[in-house]
Amino acid sequence: MEDLDWESKIAAEEEMMMDDDDDIDLTHEQSSEIPEGESQENSRKRRKKTSEMWIHFTQAGKGDDGKNRAKCNYCGEKLVYEPTTGTSPMKRHHQRCIKKPKYKHVADMIIDGDGKTRRMKIDQSVVREKFSRVIIRHDLPFSVVEYEELRRFFQYLNPDYSYYTRNTAATDVVKTWEIEKNKLKMDLAKIQSRICLTSDCWTAISGEGYISLTAHYVDESWTLNSKILSFCDIPPPHTGDALATKIHECLKEWGIEEKIFTLTLDNASANDTMQEILKERLNLDDNLLCGGEFFHVRCCAHILNLIVQDGLKIISGALTKIRDSVKYVKASKARGLAFQQCVEGDQGVVLSLDVQTRWNSTFLMLEKALNYKRAFNRLRVVDKCYKTCPSNEEWERATKICDILRPFYKITTLMSGTSYSTSNLYFGHVWKIERLLKENATNGDELIKDMACRMRIKFDKYWEQYSIVLAMGAVLDPRMKFKLLKRLYDELDPSTSQAKLDFLKDKMTMLFNEYKCKFPMPMNSSTTSSSSHHSTERGREKFDDDLFDLDDAPDVMDEGKSIFEIYLKEPKLEMKNFPDMCVLQYWKDNSHRFGALSYMAYDVLSIPITTVASESSFSIGSRVLNKYRSRLLPKHVQALLCTRSWLFGYADEEKDNEAEDEE
């Protein structure tokens, strides 16, 4: 009996607490309308309704008896309530209402500042904006918002979630693109640097032609950036005039036609015509430096590919036995196990078969096959069916071919990365290629000699004077300058070395004079040498060890020279002491000393010497447009691809590919 009395006391106390809470008439929102028959003065005395019951009930006016009514939002039943009696009737009805939503997870409720539980309200516009980023980031179709099970999942997370259609999802993606585009447009308007461009054309699986335009620039924090400005459809024919018109329209849309420095293109004939037309249009308003003399930059990766392909045409037959040997081992698991037994030690066997249309795969096949030279010779003894083992002479020739292809592979790998290193990094690699071709032009093996001569002809066609961009980038590297370039040129051909240096210096002086007019040197600036040379993750340059021995003794700085000449006369930094130095950071730290030359440096160093950035956009495009999703509107393709690159960059795409491969 005492237990029952105790329970009844607790119930009575809870009822009293409930009634005490009801003394305040609560709602989540105060009505601005004055009920009929109530004066303005009495309206001011009405208190704001903040009871959690008004989430579940709505005011229904007065009944025939003149009493206030509240309507249940779930079953529609109307209850009598008075401000003086509180909301107890509504609470009792809500507890027994059979149509109210059932909360099954703590995430469905939140606790307000008064310690009361409330249902968590969500902002539908924020939900849609967030999910548009999911669609962009993971290449999902717009119809994903209509998946039945996904809708049920969202409804379970929060009953307030509202369904929407694929058309609304597409609209949300376009809105996200427009918002991010305006942000990027404002960023481009703020920078003082010039903008370098890369462009290329791509044919989608649907047969539609697209043109990509990517901007490369150094921002206000001296960080090298790469942003896709446009990925739009272009109807045939893809003539030089049509391409120039499309790019010019894009530049005007972004408001950057006055900031363009260079345009990097591959060697397609239409591109030569296009850059000439575009240069003429930009020069009408004197938008280009030096009349556009440095405007056109040829894609170095494309040139290297042409050089190697010419050489491989001569030696393709010499690789037949090695290629057949790799095919033989990889043809079955039994042969692979037999080959494994021929390998010394317990190391795993890693062999790759080349794709004959891709020379870099041929290099990788040779490099790996040469590591198993002795294993192939053993396999010939234990497996009488193996008839294609190369001879010692053929292995030796393969070693020479591999040595020739290695520097090409190194620089191509460097160019194909997603970090887009500054242009100074490539000069040393190109110089090593020319030196290697010159050495092998007198090789005792006639086949290797013919290969080197054939590649040298193609090399001289495009780089007889070297790329002016490559050379300028090297001069603006404080570890190289003209002194080191002279040593490199002398080693190749002393008779032409000085002429090349004079030509390069004249071009750089002409360009520097343009910057000097735009960025005059402050009167109180000092040219005292600085020892601040930091490194950062982005733009970090590291040279090969075989360049370290080319360091020279320090020079003595002359007085009364221009800023450019003072920089050249200062002692260059030794590569051994600064192997990982970030060149952009050097110019940032010394911008107070060199003024206009610093701005010239980060414009030159940001010049892309390949169209890899455009090809990376095509890689993303092939995921957006595929055989299962080939009917997207061009505006949606551009919104998906550009926004993805702005928000998530290219590195995340590589991580996604690696994750898919692991699965």
C-alpha positions as CSV (number, residue, x, y, z in Angstrom):
1,M,0.0,0.0,0.0
2,E,2.8,2.4,0.8
3,D,4.4,1.6,-2.5
4,L,1.2,2.5,-4.3
5,D,0.8,5.7,-2.3
6,W,4.3,6.6,-3.2
7,E,3.7,6.1,-6.9
8,S,0.5,8.1,-6.8
9,K,2.4,11.0,-5.1
10,I,5.0,10.9,-7.9
11,A,2.3,11.0,-10.6
12,A,0.6,13.9,-8.9
13,E,3.8,15.9,-8.6
14,E,4.6,15.3,-12.3
15,E,1.1,16.5,-13.2
16,M,1.6,19.7,-11.1
17,M,5.0,20.3,-12.8
18,M,3.4,19.9,-16.1
19,D,0.7,22.5,-15.2
20,D,3.3,24.9,-13.9
21,D,5.1,24.8,-17.2
22,D,1.8,25.6,-18.9
23,D,1.6,29.0,-17.2
24,I,3.5,30.3,-20.2
25,D,1.6,30.1,-23.5
26,L,4.2,28.8,-25.9
27,T,4.7,28.8,-29.6
28,H,7.7,28.9,-31.9
29,E,6.5,32.0,-33.7
30,Q,4.4,35.0,-32.7
31,S,1.6,35.9,-35.0
32,S,1.6,39.4,-36.4
33,E,-2.2,39.4,-37.0
34,I,-4.6,40.8,-34.3
35,P,-7.5,38.4,-33.6
36,E,-10.9,39.8,-34.4
37,G,-12.4,41.7,-31.5
38,E,-9.1,42.4,-29.7
39,S,-7.7,45.9,-29.3
40,Q,-4.2,47.0,-30.3
41,E,-3.4,47.7,-26.7
42,N,-4.4,44.2,-25.6
43,S,-2.4,42.7,-28.5
44,R,0.8,44.3,-27.2
45,K,0.3,42.4,-23.9
46,R,0.1,39.0,-25.6
47,R,3.2,36.9,-24.7
48,K,5.2,34.9,-27.2
49,K,4.3,31.2,-27.4
50,T,7.3,29.1,-26.9
51,S,5.8,25.8,-25.7
52,E,7.1,22.7,-27.5
53,M,3.4,21.7,-28.0
54,W,3.0,24.4,-30.6
55,I,5.3,22.3,-32.9
56,H,2.5,19.7,-32.9
57,F,-0.6,22.0,-32.8
58,T,-1.9,25.0,-34.7
59,Q,-4.3,27.7,-33.5
60,A,-7.8,27.1,-34.9
61,G,-9.5,30.3,-33.7
62,K,-12.6,30.3,-31.4
63,G,-15.5,27.9,-31.4
64,D,-19.3,28.6,-31.2
65,D,-18.9,28.7,-27.4
66,G,-16.3,31.5,-27.7
67,K,-13.5,29.4,-26.4
68,N,-10.0,29.1,-28.1
69,R,-9.3,25.9,-30.1
70,A,-6.0,24.2,-31.0
71,K,-5.9,21.7,-33.9
72,C,-3.6,18.7,-33.8
73,N,-1.3,18.7,-36.8
74,Y,-1.5,14.9,-37.1
75,C,-5.0,13.7,-36.5
76,G,-6.9,17.0,-36.9
77,E,-8.7,16.9,-33.6
78,K,-9.6,20.3,-32.1
79,L,-9.1,20.9,-28.4
80,V,-10.2,23.7,-26.1
81,Y,-7.5,25.6,-24.5
82,E,-7.2,28.9,-22.6
83,P,-4.0,30.9,-21.9
84,T,-4.8,30.9,-18.2
85,T,-5.0,27.1,-18.0
86,G,-1.9,26.3,-20.2
87,T,-1.3,23.6,-22.7
88,S,-2.0,20.5,-20.5
89,P,-4.9,19.3,-22.7
90,M,-2.6,19.4,-25.7
91,K,0.1,17.5,-23.9
92,R,-2.3,14.8,-22.8
93,H,-3.7,14.4,-26.4
94,H,-0.2,14.3,-27.9
95,Q,0.8,11.4,-25.6
96,R,-2.1,9.3,-26.9
97,C,-2.3,10.5,-30.5
98,I,-2.0,7.5,-32.7
99,K,-1.0,9.4,-35.8
100,K,2.0,11.3,-34.4
101,P,5.4,10.4,-35.9
102,K,7.4,7.8,-34.0
103,Y,10.9,8.9,-33.1
104,K,13.2,5.9,-33.1
105,H,16.6,7.6,-32.9
106,V,18.2,10.1,-30.6
107,A,19.3,12.1,-33.7
108,D,15.6,12.9,-34.3
109,M,15.6,15.1,-31.2
110,I,17.6,18.1,-29.9
111,I,17.7,19.8,-26.6
112,D,17.1,23.5,-26.5
113,G,18.5,26.1,-24.1
114,D,15.8,25.4,-21.5
115,G,16.6,21.7,-21.5
116,K,13.5,20.7,-23.4
117,T,13.5,18.1,-26.1
118,R,12.5,19.3,-29.6
119,R,12.5,17.8,-33.0
120,M,15.5,18.8,-35.0
121,K,14.5,21.1,-37.8
122,I,16.5,21.1,-41.0
123,D,17.0,23.7,-43.7
124,Q,15.9,22.2,-47.0
125,S,18.0,24.6,-49.0
126,V,21.1,23.7,-47.1
127,V,20.3,20.0,-47.6
128,R,20.1,20.4,-51.3
129,E,23.2,22.5,-51.5
130,K,25.2,19.9,-49.6
131,F,23.9,17.0,-51.6
132,S,24.7,18.9,-54.9
133,R,28.4,18.7,-53.7
134,V,28.0,15.0,-53.2
135,I,26.8,14.6,-56.8
136,I,29.7,16.8,-58.1
137,R,32.4,15.1,-56.0
138,H,31.4,11.5,-56.7
139,D,30.2,11.7,-60.3
140,L,26.7,10.6,-59.3
141,P,23.7,10.9,-61.7
142,F,21.1,13.5,-61.0
143,S,18.5,10.7,-60.6
144,V,20.2,9.6,-57.4
145,V,17.8,11.9,-55.5
146,E,14.9,9.8,-56.8
147,Y,16.3,6.4,-55.6
148,E,13.6,4.9,-53.4
149,E,15.9,3.4,-50.8
150,L,18.0,6.6,-50.5
151,R,14.8,8.6,-49.9
152,R,13.8,6.2,-47.2
153,F,17.2,6.5,-45.6
154,F,17.0,10.3,-45.6
155,Q,13.4,10.1,-44.2
156,Y,14.7,7.9,-41.4
157,L,17.4,10.4,-40.5
158,N,14.9,13.2,-40.3
159,P,11.1,13.1,-41.1
160,D,11.3,16.7,-42.2
161,Y,13.3,15.8,-45.3
162,S,11.5,16.8,-48.5
163,Y,11.8,14.8,-51.7
164,Y,12.9,16.5,-54.9
165,T,13.4,15.5,-58.5
166,R,16.4,15.0,-60.7
167,N,15.6,18.3,-62.5
168,T,15.8,20.2,-59.2
169,A,19.1,18.4,-58.5
170,A,20.5,19.5,-61.8
171,T,19.4,23.1,-61.1
172,D,21.2,22.9,-57.7
173,V,24.4,21.8,-59.3
174,V,24.3,24.7,-61.8
175,K,23.6,27.1,-58.8
176,T,26.7,25.7,-57.0
177,W,28.7,26.2,-60.2
178,E,27.6,29.8,-60.5
179,I,28.4,30.6,-56.9
180,E,31.9,29.1,-57.1
181,K,32.4,30.8,-60.5
182,N,31.7,34.2,-59.0
183,K,34.1,33.5,-56.2
184,L,36.9,32.5,-58.6
185,K,36.1,35.5,-60.8
186,M,36.6,37.8,-57.9
187,D,39.9,36.1,-57.0
188,L,41.2,36.5,-60.5
189,A,40.3,40.2,-60.5
190,K,42.4,40.8,-57.4
191,I,45.6,39.2,-58.5
192,Q,48.4,41.4,-59.9
193,S,50.1,38.6,-61.8
194,R,49.5,37.6,-65.4
195,I,47.5,34.5,-66.3
196,C,48.9,31.6,-68.4
197,L,46.5,29.4,-70.3
198,T,46.4,25.8,-71.6
199,S,43.8,24.6,-74.0
200,D,42.9,21.4,-75.8
201,C,40.0,19.7,-77.6
202,W,38.3,16.5,-76.6
203,T,35.6,14.3,-78.2
204,A,33.2,12.7,-75.8
205,I,31.8,9.2,-76.0
206,S,28.6,10.8,-77.3
207,G,30.5,12.3,-80.3
208,E,30.2,15.9,-79.1
209,G,33.3,18.1,-79.2
210,Y,34.5,20.0,-76.1
211,I,37.2,22.6,-75.6
212,S,38.9,23.0,-72.3
213,L,40.6,26.2,-71.1
214,T,42.7,26.1,-67.9
215,A,44.2,29.1,-66.1
216,H,47.6,29.0,-64.3
217,Y,48.6,31.8,-62.0
218,V,50.2,32.8,-58.8
219,D,47.8,34.1,-56.2
220,E,48.2,36.8,-53.6
221,S,49.9,34.3,-51.2
222,W,52.4,33.4,-53.9
223,T,50.9,29.9,-54.5
224,L,50.8,28.4,-57.9
225,N,47.2,27.6,-58.9
226,S,45.6,25.7,-61.8
227,K,41.8,26.3,-62.4
228,I,39.6,25.1,-65.2
229,L,37.8,28.2,-66.6
230,S,35.7,26.5,-69.2
231,F,34.8,23.1,-70.5
232,C,32.2,23.9,-73.1
233,D,30.9,22.2,-76.3
234,I,32.1,23.4,-79.6
235,P,30.3,22.4,-82.8
236,P,32.3,21.3,-85.9
237,P,34.2,22.3,-87.8
238,H,37.0,22.9,-85.3
239,T,38.9,25.4,-87.4
240,G,41.4,27.8,-86.0
241,D,39.0,30.7,-86.3
242,A,36.2,28.8,-84.4
243,L,38.6,27.8,-81.6
244,A,40.0,31.4,-81.3
245,T,36.5,32.8,-81.2
246,K,35.4,30.4,-78.4
247,I,38.5,31.1,-76.3
248,H,38.2,34.9,-76.7
249,E,34.5,34.8,-75.7
250,C,35.5,32.9,-72.6
251,L,38.3,35.4,-71.7
252,K,35.8,38.3,-72.0
253,E,33.2,36.4,-69.9
254,W,35.8,36.0,-67.1
255,G,37.1,39.6,-67.5
256,I,40.7,38.5,-67.8
257,E,41.5,39.4,-71.5
258,E,43.9,42.1,-70.2
259,K,45.9,39.7,-68.0
260,I,46.9,37.0,-70.5
261,F,50.6,36.1,-70.7
262,T,50.9,32.8,-72.6
263,L,48.9,30.0,-74.2
264,T,50.2,26.5,-74.2
265,L,49.0,24.2,-77.0
266,D,49.9,20.9,-78.7
267,N,51.2,20.7,-82.2
268,A,47.9,20.4,-84.0
269,S,47.8,22.5,-87.2
270,A,44.5,24.1,-86.2
271,N,46.1,25.3,-83.0
272,D,48.8,27.2,-84.9
273,T,46.2,29.1,-86.8
274,M,44.1,29.6,-83.7
275,Q,46.9,31.2,-81.6
276,E,47.7,33.6,-84.4
277,I,44.1,34.8,-84.7
278,L,43.7,35.0,-80.9
279,K,47.0,36.9,-80.6
280,E,45.8,39.5,-83.2
281,R,42.5,40.0,-81.4
282,L,44.2,40.5,-78.0
283,N,46.8,42.8,-79.5
284,L,44.1,45.1,-80.8
285,D,43.9,46.6,-77.2
286,D,47.5,46.0,-76.4
287,N,46.7,43.3,-73.9
288,L,49.8,41.2,-74.5
289,L,53.3,41.8,-73.3
290,C,55.9,42.5,-76.0
291,G,53.3,42.3,-78.7
292,G,52.6,38.7,-77.9
293,E,56.1,37.5,-78.7
294,F,56.0,35.0,-75.8
295,F,52.3,34.2,-76.2
296,H,52.5,30.8,-77.9
297,V,54.2,27.9,-76.0
298,R,54.4,24.5,-77.5
299,C,53.5,21.5,-75.3
300,C,56.9,19.9,-74.3
301,A,55.3,16.6,-73.5
302,H,53.9,16.3,-77.1
303,I,57.3,17.2,-78.5
304,L,59.0,14.6,-76.4
305,N,56.5,12.0,-77.5
306,L,57.2,12.8,-81.2
307,I,61.0,12.5,-80.6
308,V,60.7,9.1,-78.9
309,Q,58.2,7.7,-81.4
310,D,60.6,8.5,-84.2
311,G,63.4,6.7,-82.5
312,L,61.2,3.6,-81.6
313,K,60.3,3.2,-85.3
314,I,63.9,2.2,-85.9
315,I,64.5,-0.2,-83.0
316,S,61.0,-1.8,-82.8
317,G,62.4,-5.1,-84.3
318,A,65.2,-5.2,-81.7
319,L,62.7,-5.5,-78.9
320,T,60.7,-8.4,-80.4
321,K,62.3,-11.2,-78.4
322,I,62.0,-9.3,-75.1
323,R,58.4,-8.5,-75.8
324,D,57.7,-12.2,-76.7
325,S,59.5,-13.4,-73.6
326,V,57.3,-11.3,-71.4
327,K,54.2,-12.5,-73.2
328,Y,55.3,-16.1,-72.8
329,V,55.8,-15.8,-69.0
330,K,52.5,-14.0,-68.5
331,A,50.5,-16.3,-70.7
332,S,49.6,-18.8,-67.9
333,K,49.9,-19.2,-64.2
334,A,52.1,-22.4,-64.6
335,R,54.7,-20.5,-66.7
336,G,54.6,-17.7,-64.1
337,L,55.3,-20.2,-61.3
338,A,58.1,-21.8,-63.4
339,F,59.7,-18.4,-64.0
340,Q,59.4,-17.5,-60.3
341,Q,61.5,-20.6,-59.5
342,C,64.2,-19.2,-61.8
343,V,64.4,-15.9,-60.0
344,E,67.2,-15.7,-57.4
345,G,66.0,-15.2,-53.8
346,D,62.5,-14.8,-52.7
347,Q,61.7,-11.6,-54.4
348,G,58.4,-11.3,-56.2
349,V,58.2,-11.2,-60.0
350,V,56.9,-8.0,-61.5
351,L,56.7,-8.0,-65.3
352,S,54.6,-5.7,-67.5
353,L,53.8,-6.0,-71.1
354,D,54.0,-2.8,-73.1
355,V,51.4,-1.1,-75.2
356,Q,53.2,-0.5,-78.5
357,T,51.4,2.8,-79.1
358,R,52.7,4.2,-75.8
359,W,56.5,4.4,-75.6
360,N,56.5,4.9,-71.8
361,S,55.1,1.5,-71.4
362,T,57.9,0.1,-73.6
363,F,60.4,1.7,-71.3
364,L,58.8,0.2,-68.2
365,M,58.7,-3.2,-69.9
366,L,62.4,-3.0,-70.7
367,E,63.4,-1.8,-67.3
368,K,61.6,-4.6,-65.5
369,A,62.7,-7.3,-68.0
370,L,66.4,-6.3,-67.6
371,N,66.1,-7.0,-63.9
372,Y,65.3,-10.6,-64.7
373,K,67.9,-11.2,-67.4
374,R,69.4,-14.2,-65.5
375,A,66.0,-15.6,-64.8
376,F,65.1,-15.7,-68.5
377,N,68.4,-17.5,-69.2
378,R,67.5,-20.1,-66.6
379,L,64.0,-20.5,-68.0
380,R,65.5,-21.3,-71.4
381,V,67.3,-24.3,-69.8
382,V,64.4,-25.7,-67.7
383,D,61.6,-25.0,-70.2
384,K,62.3,-26.4,-73.7
385,C,59.2,-24.7,-75.1
386,Y,60.6,-21.3,-74.4
387,K,62.3,-20.3,-77.7
388,T,62.5,-16.5,-77.6
389,C,65.2,-15.9,-75.0
390,P,67.3,-12.8,-76.2
391,S,71.0,-13.3,-76.8
392,N,73.6,-11.4,-74.8
393,E,74.0,-8.9,-77.7
394,E,70.3,-8.3,-77.7
395,W,70.3,-7.8,-73.9
396,E,73.1,-5.3,-74.2
397,R,71.3,-3.4,-76.9
398,A,68.1,-3.3,-74.8
399,T,70.2,-1.8,-71.9
400,K,71.4,1.0,-74.2
401,I,67.9,1.6,-75.4
402,C,66.6,1.7,-71.8
403,D,69.3,4.2,-70.9
404,I,68.2,6.5,-73.8
405,L,64.6,6.3,-72.8
406,R,65.1,6.9,-69.1
407,P,65.6,10.7,-69.2
408,F,62.5,11.0,-71.5
409,Y,60.5,8.9,-69.0
410,K,61.7,11.1,-66.0
411,I,60.8,14.4,-67.5
412,T,57.5,13.0,-68.9
413,T,56.6,11.7,-65.4
414,L,57.5,15.1,-64.0
415,M,55.2,16.8,-66.5
416,S,52.4,14.4,-66.0
417,G,52.1,15.0,-62.3
418,T,49.2,17.0,-60.7
419,S,51.4,19.4,-58.7
420,Y,52.3,21.4,-61.9
421,S,55.8,22.4,-60.9
422,T,57.3,25.7,-62.0
423,S,58.9,25.9,-65.4
424,N,62.6,26.2,-64.2
425,L,62.6,22.6,-63.2
426,Y,62.6,21.3,-66.8
427,F,65.6,22.9,-68.3
428,G,68.1,20.5,-66.8
429,H,66.2,17.5,-67.9
430,V,65.9,18.7,-71.5
431,W,69.7,19.5,-71.5
432,K,70.5,16.0,-70.4
433,I,68.3,14.6,-73.2
434,E,70.3,16.6,-75.8
435,R,73.6,15.6,-74.3
436,L,72.5,11.9,-74.4
437,L,71.5,12.1,-78.0
438,K,74.7,13.8,-78.9
439,E,76.8,11.0,-77.2
440,N,74.9,8.2,-78.9
441,A,75.2,9.8,-82.3
442,T,78.6,8.1,-82.4
443,N,77.6,4.8,-80.8
444,G,79.3,1.7,-82.0
445,D,76.0,-0.1,-82.4
446,E,74.6,1.0,-85.8
447,L,71.0,0.5,-84.6
448,I,71.5,2.7,-81.5
449,K,73.3,5.3,-83.7
450,D,70.5,5.5,-86.2
451,M,68.0,5.8,-83.4
452,A,69.9,8.7,-81.8
453,C,70.4,10.5,-85.1
454,R,66.7,10.2,-85.9
455,M,65.7,11.5,-82.5
456,R,68.2,14.4,-82.8
457,I,66.7,15.6,-86.0
458,K,63.3,15.9,-84.4
459,F,64.8,17.5,-81.3
460,D,66.5,20.2,-83.4
461,K,63.3,20.9,-85.3
462,Y,61.5,22.1,-82.1
463,W,64.4,22.9,-79.7
464,E,67.3,24.1,-81.8
465,Q,67.4,27.3,-79.7
466,Y,65.7,25.5,-76.7
467,S,62.3,26.7,-75.6
468,I,62.7,30.3,-74.6
469,V,60.3,29.6,-71.7
470,L,62.5,26.8,-70.4
471,A,65.6,29.0,-70.5
472,M,63.9,32.0,-68.9
473,G,62.6,29.8,-66.1
474,A,66.2,28.5,-65.5
475,V,67.7,32.0,-65.3
476,L,65.1,33.0,-62.7
477,D,66.1,30.1,-60.6
478,P,68.7,31.6,-58.1
479,R,70.6,28.2,-58.2
480,M,71.2,28.4,-62.0
481,K,71.2,31.9,-63.7
482,F,73.3,32.6,-66.8
483,K,76.5,31.3,-65.3
484,L,75.2,27.7,-65.0
485,L,73.5,27.9,-68.4
486,K,76.8,28.9,-70.0
487,R,78.4,25.8,-68.5
488,L,75.6,23.6,-69.9
489,Y,75.7,25.2,-73.3
490,D,79.5,25.0,-73.5
491,E,79.4,21.3,-72.8
492,L,77.1,20.8,-75.8
493,D,78.7,23.2,-78.3
494,P,81.1,26.0,-77.2
495,S,80.9,27.7,-80.6
496,T,77.2,28.5,-80.2
497,S,77.0,29.0,-76.5
498,Q,77.6,32.7,-76.3
499,A,75.1,33.4,-79.1
500,K,72.4,31.5,-77.3
501,L,73.0,33.4,-74.1
502,D,73.0,36.8,-75.8
503,F,69.7,35.9,-77.6
504,L,68.2,34.8,-74.3
505,K,69.4,37.9,-72.4
506,D,68.0,40.3,-75.0
507,K,64.6,38.6,-74.8
508,M,64.5,38.8,-71.0
509,T,65.6,42.4,-70.9
510,M,62.9,43.3,-73.3
511,L,60.3,41.5,-71.1
512,F,61.7,43.1,-67.9
513,N,61.4,46.6,-69.4
514,E,57.6,45.9,-69.8
515,Y,57.3,44.9,-66.1
516,K,59.5,47.8,-65.0
517,C,57.0,50.3,-66.4
518,K,54.0,48.6,-64.6
519,F,55.8,48.0,-61.3
520,P,58.3,50.8,-60.7
521,M,60.9,50.2,-58.0
522,P,60.2,52.0,-54.7
523,M,62.8,54.7,-53.9
524,N,63.5,53.2,-50.4
525,S,63.9,49.6,-51.5
526,S,67.2,47.9,-50.8
527,T,69.1,45.4,-52.9
528,T,71.0,43.9,-50.0
529,S,71.4,40.2,-50.5
530,S,69.0,38.1,-48.6
531,S,69.6,34.7,-47.1
532,S,65.9,33.7,-46.7
533,H,65.3,30.6,-48.8
534,H,62.4,28.6,-47.5
535,S,60.7,25.5,-48.9
536,T,57.0,24.7,-49.2
537,E,55.1,21.7,-50.4
538,R,53.8,23.3,-53.6
539,G,56.4,24.2,-56.2
540,R,59.3,22.4,-54.5
541,E,62.1,21.8,-57.0
542,K,64.8,19.1,-56.6
543,F,67.5,18.6,-59.1
544,D,69.3,15.4,-59.9
545,D,72.7,14.8,-58.2
546,D,74.6,14.9,-61.5
547,L,73.9,18.6,-61.8
548,F,75.5,19.5,-58.4
549,D,79.0,19.3,-59.7
550,L,78.3,22.3,-62.0
551,D,78.3,24.8,-59.2
552,D,80.6,27.8,-59.7
553,A,82.5,30.1,-57.4
554,P,80.5,33.1,-56.2
555,D,80.5,36.4,-58.2
556,V,81.0,39.9,-57.0
557,M,78.0,42.2,-57.3
558,D,78.5,45.3,-59.5
559,E,76.9,48.6,-58.6
560,G,75.0,51.0,-60.8
561,K,73.1,48.3,-62.6
562,S,69.4,47.6,-63.2
563,I,67.5,45.3,-60.8
564,F,67.7,42.6,-63.4
565,E,71.5,43.0,-63.8
566,I,72.0,43.1,-60.1
567,Y,70.1,39.8,-59.7
568,L,72.3,38.2,-62.4
569,K,75.5,39.5,-60.8
570,E,74.7,38.2,-57.3
571,P,76.3,34.9,-56.4
572,K,74.1,32.1,-57.3
573,L,73.0,29.6,-54.7
574,E,74.6,26.2,-54.7
575,M,72.3,23.3,-55.5
576,K,73.9,21.1,-52.9
577,N,72.9,23.5,-50.2
578,F,69.4,24.1,-51.5
579,P,68.2,20.9,-53.3
580,D,64.6,21.3,-52.2
581,M,64.2,25.1,-52.4
582,C,60.9,26.6,-53.5
583,V,61.7,29.2,-56.2
584,L,58.4,31.0,-55.7
585,Q,59.2,31.3,-52.0
586,Y,62.6,32.8,-52.8
587,W,61.0,35.5,-55.0
588,K,58.3,36.2,-52.4
589,D,61.0,36.7,-49.7
590,N,63.0,39.0,-51.9
591,S,60.1,40.9,-53.6
592,H,61.1,44.0,-51.6
593,R,64.5,43.9,-53.2
594,F,63.7,43.1,-56.8
595,G,60.3,44.7,-57.3
596,A,59.2,44.4,-60.9
597,L,61.6,41.5,-61.4
598,S,59.7,39.5,-58.8
599,Y,56.4,39.9,-60.6
600,M,58.1,38.9,-63.9
601,A,59.6,35.9,-62.1
602,Y,56.3,34.5,-60.8
603,D,54.6,35.0,-64.2
604,V,57.4,33.2,-66.0
605,L,57.7,30.4,-63.5
606,S,53.9,29.8,-63.6
607,I,54.0,29.2,-67.4
608,P,52.8,25.6,-68.0
609,I,55.0,23.9,-70.6
610,T,52.5,21.0,-71.2
611,T,48.8,20.6,-71.8
612,V,48.6,18.1,-69.0
613,A,46.1,20.2,-67.1
614,S,43.7,20.1,-70.0
615,E,44.2,16.3,-70.3
616,S,43.4,16.0,-66.6
617,S,40.1,17.7,-67.2
618,F,39.4,15.2,-70.0
619,S,40.1,12.4,-67.5
620,I,37.4,13.8,-65.2
621,G,35.2,14.4,-68.3
622,S,35.4,10.7,-69.2
623,R,33.9,9.9,-65.8
624,V,31.1,12.4,-66.1
625,L,30.3,11.4,-69.7
626,N,30.4,7.6,-70.1
627,K,28.4,4.9,-71.9
628,Y,25.9,4.8,-69.1
629,R,25.5,8.6,-68.9
630,S,26.0,10.1,-72.4
631,R,23.0,12.4,-72.7
632,L,23.9,15.2,-70.3
633,L,23.4,18.7,-71.5
634,P,26.7,20.6,-72.2
635,K,25.9,23.2,-69.5
636,H,25.5,20.4,-66.9
637,V,28.8,18.8,-68.1
638,Q,30.6,22.1,-67.6
639,A,29.0,22.7,-64.2
640,L,29.9,19.3,-62.9
641,L,33.5,19.2,-64.2
642,C,34.5,22.8,-63.5
643,T,33.0,22.9,-60.0
644,R,34.7,19.6,-59.1
645,S,38.1,20.9,-60.1
646,W,37.5,24.1,-58.1
647,L,36.3,22.4,-55.0
648,F,38.3,19.2,-55.0
649,G,41.1,19.6,-57.5
650,Y,42.8,16.8,-59.4
651,A,44.5,14.9,-56.6
652,D,41.3,13.6,-55.2
653,E,40.4,12.1,-58.5
654,E,43.6,10.1,-58.4
655,K,42.8,8.9,-54.8
656,D,39.4,7.8,-56.1
657,N,41.0,5.8,-58.9
658,E,43.4,4.1,-56.4
659,A,40.5,3.2,-54.1
660,E,38.6,1.7,-57.0
661,D,41.6,-0.3,-58.0
662,E,42.0,-1.7,-54.5
663,E,38.4,-2.8,-54.5
